[in-house]
Structure formats: C-alpha cells, structure tokens
C-alpha cells in the first residue's frame, strides 16, 4: 500500500484511461509468467472464515472486482492472484463496439471518486467468450451482458440472448446490465415490461445463475417492480448498484461537472442504503457495489444484507493490495463482533 501511495501521484499525472491501460498491460504480462503464483502468495488471504456461498457458487472470500475493470476478460487470472474472491468481466455486448469519444473517464481525486462515460466499449461477446473458455481461473467468473448501442430497445431481448450464448461456456454466472447510464437506450429498459421481456428470454435460453444489476437512480416503486420480476422469473441474485448520474453536493473536484456515471467513495452511503432496501425485500443473494475501498465499507454492506461485495474505483485509489487489506480487515471485524464467518454477519443490521 505504501509503495502504491508513492507511485500514485505519477500515475495520476496520466489521463485515467491511459493509466488504466498501463495497469492492464502490467497484469497481462505477469499473468503469462511464473510470477503469478508469487503474486498470489503475497496478496491472497486464505482463511475459511472468509468463505461464502451464493447462487450455487463457492467463493474463497466475499471481495470481487466489479464489471468495467476487465471489460474484455483479459486479466481474470491476475485479478484472482491479487486476492479477489471473484471477478465480473464486461459489460459485454453481442457485437464489438468502440464506446464514446475520449476523454470519457475522469478522476475526482479530492473525493476518491470516478466519473466515466465509456459507453460499453468492448471486443464483443464472441471474443470474450472464447477468452473465458480458454482461461482457467481459480475463482468464480461472472459476465456482465448489456445491450448493443445500435439495437432498438424493442429488439433488446434477442440482443441480450445473442450475447449470452456467445459467453455461456466460459462463465460461472451472468449479470444482466439494464442500468448503464453511459450508453443510449438503457433508460427504456428499466420499465417492468422491458425487464420482463429481457429476463424472461434469458431464462428460456437456460441462462443461470442469472442476476440483474440495478440502477441507484431508480425510484422505490421501480425498484419494487424489479424485485417482483426477480421473484417472478426465479432469478438467482441482484447486483446493487450501478454508477449514478446523481451529483452529491459534497463533491469538491472540478470534474464533478462531467457527465457520466459516478462511482467511488461519494456513493458509498447511498449504495449501502440500496443494498439494505433490496435485502429487506428479497430472499436472493445481493452483491453490494459502490464505494467499497476499506474493510469497514465492505462490512457495512455485508451487515446490510450483501452476501458479496465488489469494487472498481477502490482499486484505482488503494492499489493492488486492496483486496488483501479488506480481507484482513474483515477478519478483525468478525473477531471484534464475535462472528465465526462472513456468512454469519450477512444482514445482521436488517
């Protein structure tokens, strides 16, 4: 952590997307060498108290990488070696797409946040599916599937189904992204009729375990509609939440005026509130996302009902040791509160 703090000012002089590409390149290089096992030995916290199960999968620890960090499934083995208990790749669309024009990612350093309007740039589901099928990973890997930009919302069910079939053989679970704020046409997918059509089509296609990712900007009645669809189609879980278009008044960075989805520390409290709202109203596992960068952040979401947590922005600000530090911290918090395992702490504040 101290080494990364030294290097971070230099990295932060680069445009965010450039720095991200450099980090990816380094992890890809390590992934191809025997160094990977040494990295795993350094960063993995192996303790049975951290183990948990959800939607039929076993996780060595509850801390995962959120969609967006490894869009094209290029470094899942390296991320597992950094101590993460699972990895979600994507968002992946049926066809390759370039995303929005640059610049499209902005640091809010004063707030430990990011704003991105990437626009679901990815290599396409066929390429990602092949990579996953050819890449053994020691932890569960999920694929976030999304609507292609050019596809009319009325044709979205078929588009999602095509993406699913292309990645089906390489993933352990699937997350349906109907809440991306950075790509055209997603607002039209968040009504009950559209969600039911997309999810029903995927259920008919045999997709599973199948989770849905919700927007933090949905009003409570719309969240309730989404939860009723989860129950109706017997889905396996919920990811709460995506990035937000909201801008808290507490933001200090000049980049707060940029359009796109806000993530990181500024949304930690609201994201945890969404986890709690969802967990109180459903029996399926919840993955809590939004503002996780410390053990305390993760623990609040777990106590609020999250079976697992994910992060992206926390990696940017805390560096490659973030999963190790969170898992070590979780063990101390479990001991402090007298819990034998992470599973025992899930939802205790509900």
Secondary structure, DSSP 4 states (H G I P E B T S, - for coil): -HHHHHHHHHHTTS-HHHHHHHHHHHHHHHHTSTHHHHHHHHH----GGG-EEETTEEESSSEEEPTTTTTTSSSHHHHHHTT-SEEEEEEE-SS-B--SPSP-EEEEGGGTEEEE-----BS-HHHHHHHHHT---SSEEEEEE---TTS-GGGHHHHHHHHHHHHGGG-SEEEEE---TTSTT-GGGSSHHHHHHHHHHHHHTT--SEEEEEPTTS-HHHHHHHHHHHHHTT--EEEE---BS---TT--SGGGGS-SEEEEGGGHHHHHHHHHHHHTT-SSEEEEESS--SHHHHHHHHHTT-SEEEESHHHHHH-TTHHHHHHHHHHHHHHHHT-SSHHHHTTTT-
